[in-house]
Amino acid sequence: MTAAQWAVLEPLLPVGKKPGRPPKWTKRQLIDGIRWRPRTGAPWRDVPVRYGEWETVYGLFRRWQRDGI
């Protein structure tokens, strides 16, 4: 995702509500991982680590899918 695309998308994302430990992976990395998966047709377990742990990428995808985001 380009910086210009991220600048448009970032303000539209939901804001976290829980205080506590800062996330290990940025939203941008996780979204890039979500976008990588259908583009390649690979299984979730094959998402490269540079996008975050595959469980984290998939968890964000499923949470947003359930919430209709």
URFENGI-V143521 format. One line per field, one symbol per residue. ss: DSSP state (@ for helix, = for strand, . for the rest). burial: 1 if it has 16 or more other ideal C-beta (glycine too) atoms within 10 Angstrom, else 0. Layout:
ss=???
burial=???
This chain:
ss=..@@@@@@@@................@@@@@@@@@@@@@@...@@@..@@@..@@@@@@@@@@@@@@..
burial=000000000000000000000000101111111101100000000010001101011101100000000
